[in-house]
Structure formats: C-alpha cells, structure tokens
Amino acid sequence: MTQPLRDLTPLEARVLGVLVEKQHTVPDTYPLSLNALTAGCNQKTARFPVMSAIEPEVQTAIDGLKRLSLVMEASSSRVTRFEHNMNRVLGIPSQSAALLTIMLLRGPQTAAELRLNAARLHGFADNSSVEAFLDELAARTPPLAVKLPCAPGERGNRWMHLMCGEVSIDEIAAARESAEGSISSGEVEMLRAEQKRLASEVTQLRALVERMALELGIAIDREGEG
C-alpha cells in the first residue's frame, strides 16, 4: 500500500468482501451487478453482522470504494457491473486477501475458523500457515489485521480486520449477543417443525425395534424411559 487508506464504512467493507468472495464462488456471474451485489451484502448466512442494505446505499458504498480505487466498473457489459481491485491496491497476495475477505464478511474469527471459512477462496495447509499470513497483515504499516485478546471461555485468540478502523471488543460482543438472541418467529416455527419430525422418527424407530425384538424373542430393557 503506497499510502494509508481512510477507514471504510461497514457497508463499504461488506461490498468489498462480497466482490472478492463472489469472484471465487460464482465466477460465471462475476463481475457483479448492483442487484447481485446488494443481495450478497444482505445474505443471512456467512455474514456478521447481518445487514439489510438497499440498492441506493450499496451504490453510495460503491462510489466511495471507487474513489479509493478498491472497486472498478467492468467494461463490455450492457448492465453496469463491478469488480474489486483489493489485491493490487493493498499490495497483498491471494492468501492474505482470502483471510481479509472472510474477516470483512464474518467478523472476528480464530485461525482455525478462518482456515475453514476461507476454503473456497484459498486452501491453507494448516492453521500455522493461516497464522503466518495473519501475522504479516498485522505487521504492515498501517496494520490490516489485529489479534484480539482471548476472552473468557474462548479456546483461542480471534483475529479481526482493521479496514474500518480500530476494533471495539465491547461492541463486537454486544453485536454477537444481539445476533444470537434475535431469532425470528419463522425460525422458531422451523425449529418446532424439525423437533416434531425428529420425535416422529424416534417413535417409528422405537416401534420397529420393539417389533424386531419381539420376533427375535429379545427382551428390551425399558428402564429409564419416560
């Protein structure tokens, strides 16, 4: 990086992460249209935090990233499409770009989580190789990633990008608690339906086992049932 970039907004970071991700996961539709990019920003899975951005907001984020040369308009397309220029602007290899992208999309993660979640972008041999590239990101001037203090109950240190500025651990923890506690009514109904389905399967399996045991003359110990 020849000169420091300004801090990105959360939506700018999400847009950039989505462009890098989709380049690898859906190359046939990359570069992305504004509609596809907005859908990628608002995905309910593999995103933290979950967003509900509208196209004008995404367009504003794109314009901001274009001024930083991080995003460009693709040529030779009837519909305006957008592609990223992150590797060149930041001066980082594809391995570092993959890790940075997953942090942009999913927030703080351990090296093991990053290795798993980045598998479709780059296959890392082991966790130590992930940590080596994370250390390089953290050692840059200015740094692009930081190792967070190990919180109580956590098995390892998590890493977070610094593209949006300094990290507030308290804010991250509050956002995670809010996300974990905000289950929609639709999700509750899905869980109830799944519980009923599993209970029905258990009942059927129990009846099958009892019938087979009866045919074979095997006594079933029912102690502890109820």
MIBABA-445142 format. One line per field, with one value per residue (C-alpha): chain; residue in three letters; residue number from 1; x, y, z. Coordinates in Angstrom, 3 decimals. Layout:
<nodes>
kette <- (A:...)
rest <- (ALA:...)
nr <- (NUM:...)
X <- (X:...)
Y <- (Y:...)
Z <- (Z:...)
</nodes>
This chain:
<nodes>
kette <- (A:A:A:A:A:A:A:A:A:A:A:A:A:A:A:A:A:A:A:A:A:A:A:A:A:A:A:A:A:A:A:A:A:A:A:A:A:A:A:A:A:A:A:A:A:A:A:A:A:A:A:A:A:A:A:A:A:A:A:A:A:A:A:A:A:A:A:A:A:A:A:A:A:A:A:A:A:A:A:A:A:A:A:A:A:A:A:A:A:A:A:A:A:A:A:A:A:A:A:A:A:A:A:A:A:A:A:A:A:A:A:A:A:A:A:A:A:A:A:A:A:A:A:A:A:A:A:A:A:A:A:A:A:A:A:A:A:A:A:A:A:A:A:A:A:A:A:A:A:A:A:A:A:A:A:A:A:A:A:A:A:A:A:A:A:A:A:A:A:A:A:A:A:A:A:A:A:A:A:A:A:A:A:A:A:A:A:A:A:A:A:A:A:A:A:A:A:A:A:A:A:A:A:A:A:A:A:A:A:A:A:A:A:A:A:A:A:A:A:A:A:A:A:A:A:A)
rest <- (MET:THR:GLN:PRO:LEU:ARG:ASP:LEU:THR:PRO:LEU:GLU:ALA:ARG:VAL:LEU:GLY:VAL:LEU:VAL:GLU:LYS:GLN:HIS:THR:VAL:PRO:ASP:THR:TYR:PRO:LEU:SER:LEU:ASN:ALA:LEU:THR:ALA:GLY:CYS:ASN:GLN:LYS:THR:ALA:ARG:PHE:PRO:VAL:MET:SER:ALA:ILE:GLU:PRO:GLU:VAL:GLN:THR:ALA:ILE:ASP:GLY:LEU:LYS:ARG:LEU:SER:LEU:VAL:MET:GLU:ALA:SER:SER:SER:ARG:VAL:THR:ARG:PHE:GLU:HIS:ASN:MET:ASN:ARG:VAL:LEU:GLY:ILE:PRO:SER:GLN:SER:ALA:ALA:LEU:LEU:THR:ILE:MET:LEU:LEU:ARG:GLY:PRO:GLN:THR:ALA:ALA:GLU:LEU:ARG:LEU:ASN:ALA:ALA:ARG:LEU:HIS:GLY:PHE:ALA:ASP:ASN:SER:SER:VAL:GLU:ALA:PHE:LEU:ASP:GLU:LEU:ALA:ALA:ARG:THR:PRO:PRO:LEU:ALA:VAL:LYS:LEU:PRO:CYS:ALA:PRO:GLY:GLU:ARG:GLY:ASN:ARG:TRP:MET:HIS:LEU:MET:CYS:GLY:GLU:VAL:SER:ILE:ASP:GLU:ILE:ALA:ALA:ALA:ARG:GLU:SER:ALA:GLU:GLY:SER:ILE:SER:SER:GLY:GLU:VAL:GLU:MET:LEU:ARG:ALA:GLU:GLN:LYS:ARG:LEU:ALA:SER:GLU:VAL:THR:GLN:LEU:ARG:ALA:LEU:VAL:GLU:ARG:MET:ALA:LEU:GLU:LEU:GLY:ILE:ALA:ILE:ASP:ARG:GLU:GLY:GLU:GLY)
nr <- (1:2:3:4:5:6:7:8:9:10:11:12:13:14:15:16:17:18:19:20:21:22:23:24:25:26:27:28:29:30:31:32:33:34:35:36:37:38:39:40:41:42:43:44:45:46:47:48:49:50:51:52:53:54:55:56:57:58:59:60:61:62:63:64:65:66:67:68:69:70:71:72:73:74:75:76:77:78:79:80:81:82:83:84:85:86:87:88:89:90:91:92:93:94:95:96:97:98:99:100:101:102:103:104:105:106:107:108:109:110:111:112:113:114:115:116:117:118:119:120:121:122:123:124:125:126:127:128:129:130:131:132:133:134:135:136:137:138:139:140:141:142:143:144:145:146:147:148:149:150:151:152:153:154:155:156:157:158:159:160:161:162:163:164:165:166:167:168:169:170:171:172:173:174:175:176:177:178:179:180:181:182:183:184:185:186:187:188:189:190:191:192:193:194:195:196:197:198:199:200:201:202:203:204:205:206:207:208:209:210:211:212:213:214:215:216:217:218:219:220:221:222:223:224:225:226)
X <- (0.000:1.599:-0.401:-2.844:-6.489:-9.220:-11.311:-14.084:-17.697:-19.230:-21.195:-18.128:-16.292:-19.196:-19.328:-15.599:-15.786:-18.721:-16.930:-13.854:-15.958:-18.193:-15.218:-14.213:-17.557:-19.676:-17.145:-19.772:-21.718:-18.673:-18.274:-21.479:-24.449:-25.785:-28.695:-26.467:-24.068:-26.923:-28.187:-24.698:-24.462:-27.799:-27.170:-28.475:-25.751:-21.973:-22.378:-21.768:-23.457:-26.486:-27.398:-30.489:-28.988:-30.927:-29.513:-29.003:-26.976:-24.885:-24.344:-23.089:-20.668:-19.511:-18.862:-16.774:-14.738:-14.245:-12.663:-10.185:-9.591:-10.749:-13.685:-13.946:-16.710:-16.317:-16.198:-18.045:-21.324:-24.824:-25.623:-23.192:-21.115:-18.469:-15.209:-12.705:-9.099:-8.219:-5.099:-3.387:-4.367:-3.415:-0.421:-1.278:-1.090:-4.171:-3.763:-3.929:-6.807:-8.781:-8.329:-9.083:-12.233:-13.574:-12.979:-14.744:-17.738:-17.871:-16.114:-13.616:-12.551:-9.812:-7.151:-8.923:-12.250:-10.621:-8.973:-12.319:-14.346:-11.760:-11.532:-13.435:-11.153:-7.844:-6.881:-4.491:-2.372:-2.769:-3.574:0.047:0.108:-3.040:-1.384:1.713:-0.321:-2.314:0.948:2.004:-1.259:-0.767:2.857:2.070:2.204:-0.557:-1.728:-4.646:-5.481:-5.127:-5.090:-7.742:-7.249:-8.550:-11.917:-13.090:-14.427:-12.760:-10.304:-8.090:-7.417:-9.627:-8.416:-10.174:-9.518:-8.741:-10.199:-12.899:-10.517:-9.762:-11.751:-14.070:-14.237:-17.244:-19.178:-18.373:-19.509:-22.741:-23.450:-22.908:-25.205:-27.862:-27.498:-27.705:-30.793:-32.694:-34.423:-37.342:-40.773:-40.265:-37.076:-38.867:-41.591:-38.947:-37.269:-40.598:-41.399:-37.959:-38.456:-41.794:-40.246:-37.396:-39.800:-41.923:-38.850:-37.802:-41.278:-41.221:-37.732:-38.713:-41.745:-39.566:-37.002:-39.712:-41.292:-37.937:-37.088:-40.448:-39.894:-36.406:-37.530:-35.273:-36.368:-35.949:-34.852:-37.284:-35.636:-35.187:-37.938:-40.473)
Y <- (0.000:3.224:5.424:4.786:4.442:6.092:3.844:2.109:2.243:-1.102:-1.244:-0.408:-3.241:-5.591:-4.591:-5.176:-8.544:-9.685:-8.808:-10.837:-13.746:-13.954:-13.759:-17.166:-18.775:-17.690:-16.764:-17.139:-14.132:-12.025:-9.013:-8.317:-6.137:-3.738:-6.086:-9.126:-7.146:-5.929:-9.496:-10.615:-7.872:-8.917:-12.667:-14.249:-16.900:-16.468:-12.839:-10.961:-8.736:-9.421:-6.323:-5.002:-2.547:-1.119:-0.518:3.265:2.655:-0.014:2.345:5.028:2.490:1.515:5.158:5.560:2.444:3.618:6.823:4.640:2.508:-0.565:-1.097:-0.521:-0.684:-3.618:-2.884:-4.576:-5.136:-3.837:-3.826:-1.924:-4.423:-4.012:-5.766:-5.353:-4.217:-5.082:-7.175:-4.538:-1.517:-3.156:-4.951:-8.319:-11.900:-14.014:-15.859:-12.650:-11.385:-14.549:-14.141:-10.427:-11.122:-13.649:-11.198:-8.461:-10.752:-12.654:-10.534:-11.803:-15.449:-17.761:-19.013:-22.387:-20.743:-18.578:-21.596:-23.406:-20.431:-19.371:-22.834:-21.798:-18.808:-20.479:-23.866:-23.432:-26.428:-25.917:-23.366:-22.310:-21.166:-19.115:-17.524:-16.703:-14.647:-13.066:-12.035:-10.393:-8.460:-7.327:-6.298:-3.968:-0.185:0.601:-2.854:-4.528:-7.054:-7.430:-10.359:-9.793:-10.675:-14.115:-13.639:-15.819:-19.138:-18.903:-21.566:-19.290:-15.737:-14.299:-12.053:-9.019:-6.755:-3.065:-1.801:0.035:1.395:0.307:-2.617:-2.236:-5.601:-4.497:-3.511:-6.829:-8.782:-6.787:-7.344:-11.099:-11.301:-9.381:-11.637:-14.801:-13.570:-12.311:-15.436:-14.678:-16.235:-18.073:-19.652:-20.684:-22.383:-24.164:-25.434:-26.647:-28.451:-30.071:-31.156:-32.774:-34.535:-35.932:-37.018:-38.845:-40.604:-41.693:-43.110:-45.033:-46.381:-47.441:-49.318:-51.009:-52.073:-53.427:-55.439:-56.896:-57.701:-59.462:-61.520:-62.498:-63.169:-60.483:-58.635:-54.862:-53.064:-50.152:-48.793:-45.044:-44.496:-41.814)
Z <- (0.000:-1.154:1.185:4.020:3.056:5.054:7.277:5.365:6.457:7.484:4.230:2.134:3.879:3.176:-0.501:-0.901:0.839:-1.280:-4.523:-3.574:-2.316:-5.392:-7.723:-6.356:-5.555:-8.564:-11.273:-14.020:-12.702:-11.752:-12.050:-10.145:-10.986:-8.375:-7.717:-7.213:-5.046:-2.833:-2.457:-1.469:1.142:2.652:2.826:6.022:6.077:6.309:7.330:10.577:11.237:9.021:7.027:5.240:2.774:-0.154:-3.622:-3.259:-0.089:-1.826:-4.765:-2.381:-0.875:-4.363:-5.231:-2.082:-2.907:-6.498:-5.215:-3.314:-6.451:-4.496:-6.874:-10.610:-13.194:-15.534:-19.246:-22.127:-20.340:-21.073:-17.353:-15.152:-13.213:-10.583:-9.717:-6.913:-7.072:-3.481:-4.014:-6.114:-4.017:-0.717:-2.205:-0.668:-2.013:-2.673:0.643:2.651:0.514:1.275:5.030:4.927:2.916:5.413:8.257:6.264:5.815:9.103:11.696:14.292:13.983:15.176:12.785:12.641:11.794:9.142:7.548:7.369:6.165:3.575:1.991:-1.148:-1.636:-0.774:0.621:3.543:4.500:8.248:10.937:11.263:7.636:8.304:11.329:9.280:6.813:9.642:11.295:8.024:7.850:11.445:10.848:7.959:8.278:8.872:10.022:8.252:10.994:14.734:17.156:19.807:23.470:24.363:26.052:28.964:27.737:24.330:23.179:21.149:20.058:17.375:14.579:13.115:10.148:10.640:7.370:9.319:11.953:15.485:16.861:19.854:21.614:23.678:20.561:18.882:21.943:22.146:18.458:18.801:21.816:19.902:16.852:18.930:20.758:17.723:16.384:14.085:14.531:11.253:12.550:15.755:13.711:11.636:14.797:16.168:12.922:12.926:16.547:15.660:12.677:14.773:17.529:14.937:13.548:17.044:17.694:14.418:15.076:18.585:17.235:14.625:17.213:19.515:16.682:15.640:19.249:19.671:16.535:17.730:21.277:22.758:25.869:25.783:28.914:29.328:32.464:32.310:29.712:30.259)
</nodes>
